[in-house]
Amino acid sequence: MPQTIAFVSQTGNVMKTTIAAAMGITLAAAGLKVLAVDFDSEHRERGASIATWLDERRVKHPGRPQLEILTPRTAQEGLDGINRPEIDIALLDCPSRATKASFVLAADAHFTILPLPPGTKDATLTLSTIDQMLEEGIRPERLAVILTRTGSDAEARDYINWLRSANRGPINILTEHIPEQIAYRIALGRHLAITETPQVGVRVHARRAIDALIDAFDNATTRTDIPPAALDLRGAA
């Protein structure tokens, strides 16, 4: 049975799928067998989900790290489908707006990541989602919040401090964040992960954020078989 990481959001356009793809590609580049499970059927039908993006990436960039893909019709079908001995890590990309299935998937996952762009509405919705997860019995140390689409380091610090003041227990609130960058949008349009964008500065920023998520996952699950190369990518140009 692989380790599982769920990606959950209450609203769209928060970089949930972007982070899932970047994290999966980073781990695949380190030699792990990674399965992307696409639960976002609504966006998949529109050709805008992690499965469709990865399918197109395979055609455009056959020499780059690739992920296996699973497109289940239901949450249970997806959970049944990841039980494969050759898979090391399964990424559960939940629907763009948290549903009952999202909480089922998060409850079953070893780790859950909640991306959060700055904004009172998104922050309030994210805290509500966290509260519901805690009520479902999900351990707070297996939840991580990462700020995305930030305008500056100062803005990120303000929201990080606000989240910490909410006192939701030992949730991983990452100090690394992912800024709003045109370079990331261009990379995604070319079917490159944000950690593969040609611009060195923004690429390094993305890698630090993804490495921080891998560290948080590693620490929360006491996983010891992630190859050191997965973590050695931090700061690399």
C-alpha contacts under 8 A as a table, 3 or more apart, distances in Angstrom:
res1	aa1	res2	aa2	distance
1	M	82	I	7.36
1	M	83	N	5.09
1	M	84	R	6.11
1	M	85	P	5.95
1	M	87	I	7.57
1	M	88	D	7.82
2	P	82	I	7.23
2	P	83	N	6.91
2	P	84	R	7.27
2	P	85	P	7.19
2	P	87	I	5.71
2	P	88	D	4.77
2	P	89	I	4.98
2	P	90	A	6.28
3	Q	88	D	6.39
3	Q	89	I	4.81
3	Q	90	A	6.27
3	Q	109	A	7.64
3	Q	110	H	6.26
4	T	89	I	5.68
4	T	90	A	4.76
4	T	91	L	5.91
4	T	92	L	7.04
4	T	109	A	5.04
4	T	110	H	5.30
4	T	111	F	6.60
5	I	89	I	7.57
5	I	90	A	6.36
5	I	91	L	4.99
5	I	92	L	5.93
5	I	109	A	5.70
5	I	110	H	6.02
5	I	111	F	4.83
5	I	112	T	5.53
5	I	113	I	7.34
6	A	91	L	6.00
6	A	92	L	4.50
6	A	93	D	6.16
6	A	94	C	6.95
6	A	105	L	6.83
6	A	106	A	5.70
6	A	109	A	6.03
6	A	110	H	7.98
6	A	111	F	6.29
6	A	112	T	4.56
6	A	113	I	6.19
7	F	16	K	6.26
7	F	17	T	7.62
7	F	20	A	6.87
7	F	91	L	7.52
7	F	92	L	6.08
7	F	93	D	5.16
7	F	94	C	5.89
7	F	112	T	5.81
7	F	113	I	4.94
7	F	114	L	6.12
7	F	115	P	7.97
8	V	16	K	7.03
8	V	93	D	7.19
8	V	94	C	5.66
8	V	95	P	7.41
8	V	96	S	7.42
8	V	97	R	7.80
8	V	98	A	6.42
8	V	102	S	6.79
8	V	106	A	7.81
8	V	112	T	7.08
8	V	113	I	6.29
8	V	114	L	5.25
8	V	115	P	7.51
9	S	12	G	7.14
9	S	14	V	7.44
9	S	16	K	6.90
9	S	94	C	7.86
9	S	95	P	7.77
9	S	96	S	6.00
9	S	97	R	5.76
9	S	98	A	5.74
9	S	114	L	5.80
9	S	115	P	6.61
9	S	116	L	7.87
9	S	126	T	7.22
10	Q	96	S	6.72
10	Q	97	R	4.41
10	Q	98	A	4.90
10	Q	122	D	7.60
10	Q	125	L	6.28
10	Q	126	T	6.49
10	Q	129	T	7.20
11	T	14	V	7.07
11	T	96	S	5.86
11	T	97	R	4.90
11	T	98	A	7.55
11	T	122	D	7.38
12	G	96	S	5.02
12	G	97	R	6.46
13	N	16	K	7.52
14	V	115	P	6.08
14	V	116	L	6.19
14	V	117	P	5.98
14	V	148	T	6.68
14	V	149	R	7.43
15	M	18	T	4.86
15	M	19	I	5.96
15	M	115	P	6.71
15	M	148	T	6.86
15	M	149	R	7.93
16	K	19	I	5.38
16	K	20	A	6.30
16	K	93	D	7.71
16	K	96	S	7.87
16	K	114	L	7.47
16	K	115	P	5.92
17	T	20	A	4.93
17	T	21	A	6.08
17	T	49	S	7.43
17	T	50	I	6.13
17	T	93	D	6.54
18	T	21	A	5.28
18	T	22	A	6.22
18	T	188	L	7.95
18	T	193	A	7.31
18	T	194	I	7.46
19	I	22	A	5.08
19	I	23	M	5.96
19	I	210	I	7.46
20	A	23	M	5.26
20	A	24	G	6.04
20	A	91	L	6.81
20	A	93	D	6.96
21	A	24	G	5.15
21	A	25	I	6.05
21	A	50	I	7.06
21	A	193	A	6.57
22	A	25	I	5.20
22	A	26	T	6.09
22	A	193	A	5.10
22	A	194	I	6.29
22	A	195	T	6.31
22	A	210	I	7.13
23	M	26	T	5.16
23	M	27	L	6.28
23	M	210	I	5.91
23	M	214	I	7.55
24	G	27	L	5.20
24	G	28	A	6.02
24	G	34	V	6.30
24	G	35	L	7.99
24	G	36	A	7.60
24	G	67	L	7.04
24	G	91	L	7.21
25	I	28	A	4.94
25	I	29	A	5.98
25	I	65	P	5.98
25	I	66	Q	6.59
25	I	67	L	6.97
25	I	193	A	7.42
26	T	29	A	5.16
26	T	30	A	6.52
26	T	195	T	7.95
26	T	230	A	6.57
27	L	30	A	5.08
27	L	31	G	6.74
27	L	32	L	5.77
27	L	34	V	7.24
27	L	230	A	5.71
28	A	31	G	5.17
28	A	32	L	4.83
28	A	33	K	6.05
28	A	34	V	6.04
28	A	65	P	5.97
28	A	66	Q	6.88
28	A	67	L	7.01
29	A	32	L	7.29
29	A	65	P	5.56
29	A	230	A	7.53
30	A	227	P	6.45
30	A	228	P	7.96
30	A	229	A	5.37
30	A	230	A	4.97
31	G	227	P	7.41
32	L	87	I	7.92
32	L	88	D	6.05
32	L	89	I	7.45
32	L	226	I	7.67
32	L	227	P	7.89
33	K	67	L	7.49
33	K	68	E	7.97
33	K	86	E	7.04
33	K	87	I	5.11
33	K	88	D	5.19
33	K	89	I	6.62
34	V	67	L	5.53
34	V	68	E	6.36
34	V	87	I	6.06
34	V	88	D	6.03
34	V	89	I	4.99
34	V	90	A	5.78
34	V	91	L	7.43
35	L	67	L	5.73
35	L	68	E	4.70
35	L	69	I	5.71
35	L	70	L	7.15
35	L	82	I	7.69
35	L	87	I	6.65
35	L	89	I	6.33
35	L	90	A	4.62
35	L	91	L	6.13
36	A	50	I	7.60
36	A	51	A	7.44
36	A	67	L	6.39
36	A	68	E	6.04
36	A	69	I	4.91
36	A	70	L	6.21
36	A	90	A	5.87
36	A	91	L	4.84
36	A	92	L	6.42
36	A	93	D	7.26
37	V	51	A	7.80
37	V	69	I	5.97
37	V	70	L	4.72
37	V	71	T	6.02
37	V	72	P	7.43
37	V	78	G	6.84
37	V	90	A	6.86
37	V	91	L	5.86
37	V	92	L	4.97
37	V	93	D	6.04
38	D	41	S	7.26
38	D	44	R	7.96
38	D	49	S	7.19
38	D	50	I	6.25
38	D	51	A	5.96
38	D	69	I	7.38
38	D	70	L	6.16
38	D	71	T	5.08
38	D	72	P	7.00
38	D	92	L	6.58
38	D	93	D	5.32
38	D	94	C	6.99
39	F	71	T	6.64
39	F	72	P	6.54
39	F	73	R	7.47
39	F	74	T	7.52
39	F	75	A	7.21
39	F	78	G	7.71
39	F	92	L	7.09
39	F	93	D	5.79
39	F	94	C	5.05
39	F	95	P	5.87
40	D	43	H	5.69
40	D	44	R	6.14
40	D	49	S	6.58
40	D	93	D	6.89
40	D	94	C	5.78
40	D	95	P	4.27
40	D	96	S	6.76
41	S	44	R	4.81
41	S	45	E	6.09
41	S	49	S	7.86
41	S	71	T	7.98
41	S	73	R	7.49
41	S	95	P	7.41
42	E	45	E	5.47
42	E	46	R	6.78
42	E	95	P	7.79
43	H	46	R	4.99
43	H	47	G	6.27
43	H	48	A	5.09
43	H	49	S	5.20
44	R	47	G	4.97
44	R	48	A	5.51
44	R	49	S	4.71
44	R	50	I	7.72
44	R	51	A	7.03
44	R	52	T	6.58
45	E	48	A	7.58
46	R	49	S	7.88
47	G	52	T	5.70
47	G	53	W	7.90
48	A	52	T	6.18
48	A	53	W	6.79
49	S	52	T	5.40
49	S	53	W	6.19
50	I	53	W	5.06
50	I	54	L	5.98
50	I	93	D	7.55
51	A	54	L	5.21
51	A	55	D	6.07
51	A	69	I	6.18
51	A	70	L	7.58
51	A	71	T	7.20
52	T	55	D	5.04
52	T	56	E	6.25
53	W	56	E	5.27
53	W	57	R	6.09
53	W	191	H	6.73
54	L	57	R	4.82
54	L	58	R	6.13
54	L	66	Q	7.50
54	L	67	L	7.23
54	L	69	I	7.80
54	L	191	H	7.67
55	D	58	R	5.28
55	D	59	V	6.78
56	E	59	V	5.25
56	E	60	K	6.21
56	E	191	H	7.11
57	R	60	K	5.05
57	R	61	H	5.50
57	R	62	P	7.38
57	R	66	Q	7.94
57	R	191	H	5.14
57	R	192	L	7.37
58	R	61	H	5.47
58	R	62	P	5.06
58	R	66	Q	6.66
59	V	62	P	5.86
60	K	191	H	7.46
61	H	64	R	5.60
61	H	191	H	7.90
62	P	65	P	7.92
62	P	66	Q	7.85
70	L	78	G	7.44
70	L	81	G	7.61
71	T	78	G	7.46
72	P	75	A	7.17
72	P	77	E	5.65
72	P	78	G	5.02
72	P	81	G	7.91
73	R	77	E	6.59
73	R	78	G	7.49
74	T	77	E	5.18
74	T	78	G	6.34
75	A	78	G	5.15
75	A	79	L	6.27
75	A	101	A	5.98
75	A	104	V	7.60
75	A	105	L	6.87
76	Q	79	L	5.04
76	Q	80	D	6.07
77	E	80	D	5.14
77	E	81	G	6.06
78	G	81	G	4.98
78	G	82	I	6.49
79	L	82	I	5.61
79	L	83	N	7.22
79	L	105	L	7.83
80	D	83	N	5.87
81	G	84	R	7.30
82	I	87	I	7.65
82	I	90	A	6.74
84	R	87	I	5.73
85	P	88	D	7.70
87	I	90	A	7.15
92	L	105	L	7.52
94	C	98	A	7.36
94	C	102	S	5.78
94	C	105	L	7.84
95	P	98	A	6.19
95	P	99	T	7.23
95	P	102	S	7.04
98	A	101	A	7.75
98	A	102	S	5.45
98	A	103	F	7.45
98	A	129	T	7.86
99	T	102	S	5.04
99	T	103	F	6.81
100	K	103	F	5.37
100	K	104	V	6.46
101	A	104	V	4.97
101	A	105	L	6.14
102	S	105	L	5.13
102	S	106	A	6.08
103	F	106	A	4.97
103	F	107	A	5.93
103	F	133	M	6.68
103	F	136	E	7.89
104	V	107	A	5.18
104	V	108	D	6.38
105	L	108	D	5.17
105	L	109	A	6.11
106	A	109	A	4.99
106	A	110	H	7.95
106	A	111	F	7.48
106	A	112	T	6.08
106	A	133	M	7.76
106	A	138	I	7.70
107	A	133	M	7.50
107	A	136	E	7.18
107	A	137	G	7.49
107	A	138	I	5.77
109	A	112	T	6.73
110	H	142	R	6.81
110	H	221	T	6.75
111	F	142	R	4.84
111	F	143	L	6.05
111	F	144	A	7.85
111	F	217	F	6.33
111	F	220	A	7.45
111	F	221	T	7.49
112	T	142	R	6.27
112	T	143	L	4.94
112	T	144	A	6.25
113	I	143	L	6.01
113	I	144	A	4.83
113	I	145	V	5.96
113	I	146	I	7.50
114	L	126	T	7.52
114	L	143	L	7.56
114	L	144	A	6.08
114	L	145	V	4.83
114	L	146	I	6.50
115	P	145	V	5.71
115	P	146	I	4.96
115	P	147	L	5.96
115	P	148	T	6.29
116	L	122	D	6.71
116	L	123	A	6.76
116	L	126	T	7.23
116	L	145	V	6.78
116	L	146	I	6.03
116	L	147	L	4.84
116	L	148	T	5.64
117	P	122	D	6.86
117	P	123	A	7.76
117	P	147	L	5.54
117	P	148	T	4.66
117	P	149	R	5.39
117	P	150	T	6.47
118	P	122	D	7.15
118	P	123	A	7.13
118	P	147	L	7.14
118	P	148	T	7.37
118	P	149	R	7.24
118	P	150	T	6.38
118	P	155	E	7.76
118	P	156	A	7.62
118	P	159	Y	6.92
119	G	122	D	5.52
119	G	123	A	6.09
120	T	123	A	5.12
120	T	124	T	6.02
121	K	124	T	5.21
121	K	125	L	6.17
122	D	125	L	5.10
122	D	126	T	6.03
123	A	126	T	5.07
123	A	127	L	6.23
124	T	127	L	5.21
124	T	128	S	6.23
125	L	128	S	4.99
125	L	129	T	6.20
126	T	129	T	4.99
126	T	130	I	6.16
127	L	130	I	4.96
127	L	131	D	6.09
128	S	131	D	5.07
128	S	132	Q	6.29
129	T	132	Q	5.14
129	T	133	M	6.23
130	I	133	M	5.00
130	I	134	L	6.16
131	D	134	L	5.12
131	D	135	E	6.19
131	D	168	R	7.80
132	Q	135	E	4.98
132	Q	136	E	6.24
133	M	136	E	4.96
133	M	137	G	6.58
133	M	138	I	5.55
134	L	137	G	5.12
134	L	138	I	5.07
134	L	139	R	6.54
134	L	140	P	6.74
135	E	138	I	7.32
138	I	142	R	7.36
139	R	142	R	5.57
139	R	143	L	7.27
140	P	143	L	5.33
140	P	168	R	7.57
140	P	169	G	6.16
140	P	170	P	5.62
140	P	171	I	4.84
140	P	172	N	7.89
141	E	144	A	7.68
141	E	169	G	7.84
141	E	170	P	5.23
141	E	171	I	4.90
141	E	172	N	6.34
141	E	220	A	6.16
142	R	171	I	7.05
142	R	172	N	7.61
142	R	217	F	7.56
142	R	220	A	5.69
142	R	221	T	7.56
143	L	171	I	5.49
143	L	172	N	6.06
144	A	171	I	5.97
144	A	172	N	4.39
144	A	173	I	5.77
144	A	174	L	7.19
144	A	213	L	7.79
144	A	216	A	7.52
145	V	171	I	7.68
145	V	172	N	6.24
145	V	173	I	4.96
145	V	174	L	6.30
146	I	173	I	6.37
146	I	174	L	5.43
146	I	175	T	7.77
146	I	176	E	7.33
146	I	177	H	6.04
146	I	178	I	7.91
147	L	150	T	6.76
147	L	156	A	6.61
147	L	159	Y	7.97
147	L	160	I	7.80
147	L	174	L	7.56
147	L	176	E	7.69
147	L	177	H	4.95
147	L	178	I	6.34
148	T	177	H	5.86
148	T	178	I	4.61
148	T	179	P	5.90
148	T	180	E	7.21
149	R	178	I	5.94
149	R	179	P	4.62
149	R	180	E	4.07
149	R	181	Q	7.68
150	T	153	D	7.57
150	T	155	E	6.70
150	T	156	A	6.15
150	T	177	H	7.28
150	T	178	I	6.38
150	T	179	P	4.31
150	T	180	E	5.51
151	G	155	E	6.44
151	G	156	A	7.73
151	G	179	P	5.93
151	G	180	E	6.17
152	S	155	E	5.25
152	S	156	A	6.40
152	S	179	P	6.95
153	D	156	A	5.08
153	D	157	R	6.18
154	A	157	R	5.09
154	A	158	D	6.27
155	E	158	D	5.18
155	E	159	Y	6.52
156	A	159	Y	5.35
156	A	160	I	6.09
156	A	175	T	7.96
156	A	177	H	6.93
157	R	160	I	5.00
157	R	161	N	6.08
157	R	175	T	7.45
158	D	161	N	5.28
158	D	162	W	6.23
159	Y	162	W	4.84
159	Y	163	L	6.06
160	I	163	L	5.15
160	I	164	R	6.21
160	I	173	I	6.81
160	I	174	L	7.68
160	I	175	T	7.05
161	N	164	R	5.07
161	N	165	S	6.14
162	W	165	S	5.11
162	W	166	A	6.55
163	L	166	A	5.24
163	L	167	N	7.55
163	L	173	I	7.60
164	R	167	N	5.85
164	R	168	R	7.65
164	R	173	I	7.41
168	R	171	I	6.75
172	N	216	A	6.99
174	L	177	H	7.09
174	L	212	A	7.23
174	L	213	L	7.73
176	E	208	R	6.90
176	E	209	A	5.11
176	E	212	A	6.88
177	H	206	A	7.99
177	H	209	A	5.78
178	I	205	H	7.09
178	I	206	A	6.17
178	I	209	A	6.59
180	E	184	Y	7.89
181	Q	184	Y	5.49
181	Q	185	R	7.00
181	Q	202	V	7.69
182	I	185	R	5.21
182	I	186	I	6.29
183	A	186	I	5.12
183	A	187	A	6.14
183	A	197	T	6.75
183	A	199	Q	7.24
183	A	202	V	7.39
184	Y	187	A	5.07
184	Y	188	L	6.18
184	Y	193	A	7.98
184	Y	194	I	5.29
184	Y	197	T	6.67
184	Y	202	V	7.94
185	R	188	L	5.20
185	R	189	G	6.17
186	I	189	G	5.11
186	I	190	R	6.40
187	A	190	R	5.10
187	A	191	H	6.30
187	A	192	L	5.00
187	A	193	A	6.46
187	A	194	I	6.24
187	A	196	E	7.33
187	A	197	T	5.37
188	L	191	H	4.81
188	L	192	L	5.20
188	L	193	A	6.03
188	L	194	I	6.78
189	G	192	L	7.40
192	L	195	T	7.85
192	L	196	E	5.78
192	L	197	T	6.73
193	A	196	E	5.17
193	A	197	T	6.89
194	I	197	T	5.55
194	I	203	R	6.57
194	I	206	A	6.25
195	T	203	R	5.08
195	T	204	V	7.22
195	T	206	A	5.43
195	T	207	R	5.38
196	E	203	R	6.33
197	T	200	V	7.53
197	T	202	V	7.50
197	T	203	R	5.58
198	P	203	R	7.04
199	Q	202	V	5.88
199	Q	203	R	5.99
200	V	203	R	5.08
200	V	204	V	6.05
200	V	237	A	5.84
201	G	204	V	5.32
201	G	205	H	6.37
202	V	205	H	5.00
202	V	206	A	6.24
203	R	206	A	5.17
203	R	207	R	6.17
203	R	237	A	7.25
204	V	207	R	5.01
204	V	208	R	6.16
204	V	234	R	7.59
204	V	235	G	5.54
204	V	236	A	6.44
204	V	237	A	6.09
205	H	208	R	5.28
205	H	209	A	6.47
205	H	235	G	7.84
206	A	209	A	5.18
206	A	210	I	6.21
207	R	210	I	5.08
207	R	211	D	5.87
207	R	233	L	7.21
207	R	234	R	5.86
207	R	235	G	6.67
207	R	236	A	7.78
208	R	211	D	5.07
208	R	212	A	6.05
208	R	234	R	5.34
208	R	235	G	6.14
209	A	212	A	5.05
209	A	213	L	6.42
210	I	213	L	5.07
210	I	214	I	6.31
211	D	214	I	4.95
211	D	215	D	6.10
211	D	230	A	7.77
211	D	231	L	6.09
211	D	233	L	7.33
211	D	234	R	5.87
212	A	215	D	5.00
212	A	216	A	6.14
213	L	216	A	5.01
213	L	217	F	6.09
214	I	217	F	5.06
214	I	218	D	5.99
214	I	231	L	7.32
215	D	218	D	4.98
215	D	219	N	6.05
215	D	231	L	7.40
216	A	219	N	5.16
216	A	220	A	5.99
217	F	220	A	5.19
217	F	221	T	6.11
218	D	221	T	5.49
218	D	222	T	5.57
218	D	223	R	5.17
218	D	224	T	7.43
218	D	226	I	7.89
219	N	222	T	5.09
219	N	223	R	7.08
220	A	223	R	7.97
223	R	226	I	6.86
226	I	230	A	6.84
227	P	230	A	5.73
227	P	231	L	7.68
228	P	231	L	5.44
228	P	232	D	6.05
229	A	232	D	4.74
229	A	233	L	6.42
230	A	233	L	6.04
231	L	234	R	6.19
233	L	236	A	5.51
